[in-house]
Amino acid sequence: MGLQGICQTKSEASIKESSESAELLMYHTRMGHIGFGKLREMSKQGIIPSYLPHVPTPACLACMFGKASRSPSRHKPRREWSRKEVTCLGEVVSVAQMVSPNPGLVAQMSGPELVAQMSGRPTKDRYKYATVYVDNYSGYSYIHLQKTHSVTETVESKHTFETFCKQHGVKVRGYHADNGIFKAKDWINDCRAKQQSLIFTGVNAHHRNGRAERRIGLLQDLSWSMLIYADRRWRGGAVIYLWPYAMRMSNESVNNCPKMQDKFKRAPIDIMFNTQVQMNIKHWHPFACPAYVLDIKLQDEKRIYNKWKSRSRVGMYLGHSPLPLENSPWLATRMLLKRCKVVVWKTSVFLE
């Protein structure tokens, strides 16, 4: 083989490698900017193409902007300690609460709703807090969005989480919480009434509730990366007031991706629900991906009602609907949320 043939072979190999890296980056974006280690494990399990584990890791600009953090200048030696082993689902649930980093900016903005609405006039209410529950056995996390920091809404989120667990045959036996709102009398009385154990961290020792705090940090990083990517694609159309839906989508992505600490590399949702159902990558799209929804009149009636009128309207993909409708996406169209079936996705255009 001559020099020209060698150069041509190297060029073809580099082109193939770059195209495979671009494909891996595409799945990274579709799955909510999840880590590449989990994507490689998904490739080994056959969820995404099997040739991706050996592809060089591409650079994601949105993750560079959204996940950058300061490295510690000094490292303290780690002391000898043993973690209490959790033996069953619901034995210990870590819970913590996060607040929107700039609620003043969100409150002054006019734009798509923060509070989910299916119909009616757009509300002026805004989500400002999120309570995150993490099961210590499975690693499954549940997020509940709140408008206020009141104990009433916090206890309501507790009831919603326990109802969700009960529907899947899991009983919550205890909580590990911070010393904030979870030390309120109503929260403690509710735990006592249900015979649930309650463990608090020390004063200003949030690191003692590491599972919940780490999960909040992970969800914030993934959400911020999704918002940055969407904002640049829409050129300012997707801004910070969509953070509740980004948090929900990032939480769903973490729950559906393999848990690297698990011996069999199962997803937290499979451990929590005791199932072995493999996720379908076709049901995942990049956050805020444009989608064209067929007009409601054409969905209900088969006849063409106007030959020269637009038959669809554009919406933004905000993740899967939490309501019980199989594979139904949430789309933001005209300030309201809709669960739509007849949708044309523009994923390829959004990923270019």
C-alpha positions in Angstrom: 0.0 0.0 0.0 1.4 3.4 -1.0 1.6 6.6 1.0 -1.6 7.8 -0.6 -3.5 4.6 0.4 -2.2 4.9 4.0 -3.3 8.5 4.3 -6.7 7.7 2.8 -7.2 4.8 5.3 -6.3 7.0 8.2 -8.6 9.7 7.0 -11.5 7.3 6.7 -10.8 5.9 10.2 -10.7 9.4 11.7 -14.0 10.3 9.9 -15.7 7.2 11.3 -14.3 7.9 14.8 -15.6 11.5 14.7 -19.0 10.4 13.5 -19.3 7.8 16.3 -18.2 10.4 18.8 -20.9 12.7 17.5 -23.4 9.9 17.9 -22.3 9.3 21.5 -22.7 13.1 22.1 -26.2 12.9 20.6 -27.3 10.2 23.1 -25.6 12.3 25.8 -27.8 15.2 24.9 -31.0 13.2 24.5 -30.5 11.6 28.0 -30.3 15.0 29.7 -26.4 15.3 29.7 -25.9 12.2 31.8 -22.3 10.9 32.4 -20.5 9.1 29.5 -19.7 6.2 31.9 -23.4 5.4 32.2 -23.9 5.8 28.5 -21.2 3.2 27.9 -22.8 0.8 30.3 -26.1 1.4 28.4 -24.3 0.5 25.2 -23.1 -2.8 26.8 -26.7 -3.6 27.8 -28.0 -3.0 24.3 -30.0 0.1 25.0 -28.0 2.2 22.6 -25.7 0.9 19.7 -23.1 -1.7 20.9 -20.1 0.0 19.2 -20.2 3.1 21.4 -18.2 1.8 24.5 -14.9 2.1 22.7 -15.5 5.6 21.2 -13.4 8.5 22.5 -15.3 10.7 24.9 -16.5 13.9 23.1 -16.5 17.3 24.6 -19.9 18.8 25.5 -19.8 22.6 25.7 -23.1 22.8 27.7 -21.6 20.5 30.4 -18.4 22.6 30.4 -20.4 25.7 31.2 -23.0 24.1 33.5 -20.9 21.6 35.5 -17.8 23.6 36.1 -16.8 23.8 39.8 -13.9 24.8 42.0 -11.5 22.1 43.0 -10.3 21.9 46.6 -6.7 23.2 47.2 -6.2 20.8 50.1 -7.4 17.3 50.8 -8.0 16.1 54.4 -7.1 12.5 55.1 -10.1 10.3 55.2 -10.9 8.8 58.6 -11.8 5.2 59.1 -15.6 4.9 59.1 -18.3 2.4 58.3 -21.6 3.1 56.6 -24.7 1.5 58.0 -25.9 -1.0 55.4 -29.5 -0.7 54.3 -31.1 -4.1 53.7 -34.5 -3.3 52.1 -36.5 -0.7 50.2 -37.8 2.2 52.2 -35.8 1.4 55.3 -34.1 4.8 55.2 -35.0 7.7 52.8 -32.8 10.7 52.7 -34.7 14.0 52.2 -33.5 17.6 51.6 -34.9 20.8 50.1 -33.5 23.1 47.5 -34.4 26.7 46.7 -34.2 28.4 43.3 -30.9 30.3 43.1 -32.5 33.5 41.8 -36.2 33.5 42.6 -36.4 37.3 42.2 -35.5 37.1 38.5 -38.0 34.3 38.0 -40.8 36.2 39.6 -40.2 39.3 37.4 -40.2 37.3 34.2 -43.2 36.8 31.9 -43.1 33.6 30.0 -44.1 29.9 30.0 -45.6 28.6 33.2 -43.7 27.2 36.1 -46.7 25.6 37.6 -48.1 22.8 35.5 -51.5 23.6 33.9 -53.5 21.5 31.4 -56.2 24.1 30.8 -57.6 27.4 31.9 -56.0 30.8 32.3 -52.2 30.9 33.0 -51.5 31.2 36.7 -49.2 33.8 38.3 -47.9 31.2 40.9 -44.3 30.2 40.6 -42.3 27.2 41.8 -39.5 28.3 44.1 -38.6 25.1 46.1 -38.1 21.5 45.4 -38.1 18.6 48.0 -35.9 15.6 47.0 -36.4 12.2 48.4 -33.7 9.5 47.9 -34.2 5.9 48.8 -30.9 4.7 50.3 -31.3 1.1 49.1 -32.1 1.6 45.4 -30.8 5.1 44.8 -34.2 6.0 43.4 -35.1 9.7 43.8 -38.4 11.5 43.8 -38.8 15.3 43.4 -41.7 17.3 44.5 -42.0 21.0 43.4 -43.3 23.6 45.9 -44.4 27.2 45.7 -43.6 28.0 49.3 -41.3 26.8 52.1 -44.2 26.2 54.5 -44.5 23.0 56.5 -47.9 22.4 55.0 -46.5 22.0 51.5 -43.6 20.0 52.8 -45.8 17.5 54.6 -48.0 17.3 51.5 -44.9 16.4 49.5 -44.2 13.6 52.1 -47.7 12.2 51.7 -47.4 12.3 47.9 -44.1 10.5 48.0 -45.4 7.8 50.4 -48.5 7.3 48.2 -46.3 6.9 45.2 -44.2 4.3 47.1 -47.3 2.4 48.3 -48.6 2.1 44.8 -45.4 0.1 44.0 -45.4 -2.0 47.1 -42.8 -0.1 49.1 -43.3 1.1 52.6 -41.3 4.0 54.0 -39.9 3.1 57.4 -37.7 6.0 58.2 -36.2 9.4 57.1 -32.8 11.0 57.3 -33.3 14.8 57.2 -31.7 18.2 57.9 -32.4 20.4 60.8 -34.5 22.9 58.7 -38.2 22.6 57.9 -38.1 18.9 58.7 -37.7 19.7 62.4 -41.2 21.3 62.4 -43.8 19.9 64.7 -46.2 18.8 62.0 -43.5 16.8 60.2 -42.4 15.0 63.4 -46.0 14.3 64.4 -46.7 12.8 61.0 -43.7 10.5 61.3 -44.7 9.4 64.8 -48.3 8.7 63.7 -47.0 6.4 61.0 -44.3 4.8 63.3 -41.4 6.1 61.1 -38.0 6.6 62.4 -36.5 10.1 62.0 -32.7 10.9 62.1 -31.4 14.5 62.0 -28.0 15.7 60.9 -25.9 17.9 63.1 -26.1 21.7 63.2 -24.6 23.1 59.9 -23.6 19.6 59.0 -25.4 19.1 55.6 -22.6 16.7 54.6 -24.0 14.2 57.0 -27.0 14.0 54.7 -24.8 13.3 51.7 -27.1 11.2 49.6 -29.8 13.8 49.3 -27.4 16.7 49.0 -25.3 15.0 46.4 -28.5 14.1 44.4 -29.6 17.7 44.5 -26.2 18.8 43.3 -26.3 16.3 40.4 -29.8 17.3 39.4 -28.9 21.0 39.4 -25.8 20.3 37.2 -27.8 18.3 34.7 -30.6 20.8 34.7 -28.3 23.8 34.2 -26.5 22.0 31.3 -29.9 21.3 29.6 -31.0 24.9 30.0 -27.7 26.3 28.6 -27.9 24.0 25.6 -31.6 24.8 25.0 -31.1 28.6 25.5 -28.3 28.6 22.8 -30.4 26.6 20.4 -33.5 28.7 20.8 -31.4 31.9 21.0 -32.9 33.1 24.2 -36.2 31.3 23.9 -35.6 28.8 26.7 -34.5 30.7 29.8 -34.3 30.0 33.5 -38.0 29.8 34.3 -38.1 26.3 32.8 -35.9 24.9 35.6 -38.6 22.9 37.3 -39.2 20.8 34.2 -35.4 20.5 33.6 -35.1 19.2 37.2 -37.9 16.6 36.6 -36.3 15.4 33.3 -32.8 15.1 34.9 -34.3 13.2 37.8 -36.1 10.8 35.4 -32.8 10.4 33.5 -30.9 9.5 36.6 -33.5 7.0 37.7 -33.6 5.2 34.3 -29.8 5.0 33.7 -27.7 2.2 35.2 -26.5 2.6 38.8 -22.8 2.1 38.6 -22.6 1.0 42.3 -25.0 -1.8 41.8 -23.5 -5.3 41.3 -25.6 -6.0 38.2 -25.6 -2.4 36.9 -29.4 -2.1 37.2 -31.2 1.2 37.0 -32.6 2.7 40.3 -36.1 2.4 38.9 -35.7 -1.3 38.3 -34.5 -1.8 41.8 -37.2 0.3 43.3 -40.1 -1.4 41.4 -38.5 -4.8 41.2 -38.7 -5.0 37.4 -36.5 -5.8 34.5 -38.0 -3.6 31.8 -35.4 -2.1 29.5 -35.9 1.6 28.6 -36.7 2.6 25.1 -34.3 5.3 23.8 -36.8 6.4 21.1 -39.0 7.9 23.8 -36.2 10.3 24.9 -35.6 13.7 23.3 -33.4 16.7 24.1 -34.9 19.1 26.6 -36.8 22.0 24.9 -36.5 20.1 21.5 -39.0 21.7 19.0 -42.0 19.6 18.2 -44.9 20.2 15.8 -48.2 19.2 17.2 -51.2 18.4 15.0 -54.1 20.7 15.4 -56.7 19.4 17.9 -59.5 19.6 15.2 -57.5 17.3 12.9 -56.8 14.9 15.8 -60.6 14.6 16.5 -61.9 14.7 13.0 -60.5 13.1 9.9 -61.5 15.7 7.4 -59.5 18.7 6.3 -61.1 21.8 7.8 -59.1 24.4 5.9 -56.7 23.7 3.1 -54.7 26.9 3.5 -54.4 27.1 7.3 -51.6 25.8 9.4 -52.3 22.3 10.6 -49.8 22.3 13.5 -48.2 24.5 16.1 -44.7 24.4 17.5 -44.1 23.4 21.1 -41.1 22.7 23.4 -40.4 19.2 24.8 -40.3 19.3 28.6 -40.0 15.6 29.4 -42.4 12.7 30.0 -45.7 13.5 31.6 -45.9 12.3 35.2 -49.6 11.6 34.7 -50.6 8.0 33.8 -50.6 8.1 30.0 -48.1 5.8 28.3 -45.2 7.4 26.5 -46.9 10.8 26.5 -44.7 13.9 26.3 -45.2 17.2 27.9 -45.1 20.1 25.5 -45.3 23.8 26.2 -47.6 25.4 23.7 -49.1 28.8 24.1 -48.2 29.1 27.8 -50.0 25.8 28.7 -48.8 22.2 29.1 -50.3 19.6 26.8 -50.0 15.9 26.7 -49.8 15.2 23.0 -49.8 12.0 20.8 -49.6 13.3 17.2 -46.2 14.9 17.3 -43.4 15.4 14.8 -40.0 15.7 16.5 -37.2 17.9 15.1 -34.5 16.2 17.2 -31.9 16.1 14.3 -32.2 19.8 13.7 -31.9 20.6 17.4 -28.7 18.5 17.7 -26.9 19.9 14.7 
